[in-house]
């Protein structure tokens, strides 16, 4: 039995919390619980998912208000102690706002909400998030096909930050065809210590064949393997 | 009582696609002398203090901590004394 204990944070306006829960609990048979944003502790959870959605209606800026939810203090502490945190879509925005990841997510260059499957190049395969991507079973070997669904996914950071992201292998995923104008085609990054991942595409929505791609599940399997 | 009027805009170095879209629309109306359009946010705060300096300090802190994300945005504000005490 895996030692991973997943906690899926739920903010008012989260809408991918159940997709994440379903993938972890019912597809991958993991110990998984929801964490209401007003809780002050993540309890015994050792992998935190900050899910997609529109927390607080995207008021002010995407993720700007959610980062001050009570649970986030403990999530930041968990991350600072080396604990695993994965922010997906709105969760990525929240992690950037909370300072766990560098940079920010701007409005898509097209100004349009983009909702479609995209192909990602797995740039760094030596991470706790990507170690299970060996090309076996993927729609395209060495790549992953997952959906994006966002209006603000245009990743930006200053030049020094971009250089250090590239130099330290912190760019984990790049878009094959950039859907939002993100700098350097960046789809997902991790922190310097490699325990916090943020990505705009949705692996939790692509984890069983019936939805068109199961490429996303290997991301969670990588994490599960890293905990054991 | 003080009132703070705050403007938050995308940094000059960052392309503002919303501003560009509006700019094209303005130009299509025939205003050919409109050269640059930037869109931002306007926020008003009422601050319970008698001190001009405190009003500025607290406004600046709120801007830094919440109202503006300095990775992509700049802010400016003015504070004015208003009736109330």
Interface residues (C-beta under 8 A of the other chain):
Chain A: X60 X61 X64 X68 X96 X97 X102 X103 X104 X106 X107 X108 X109 X110 X111 X156 X157 X158 X181
Chain B: X10 X14 X15 X17 X18 X21 X41 X66 X67 X69 X71 X72
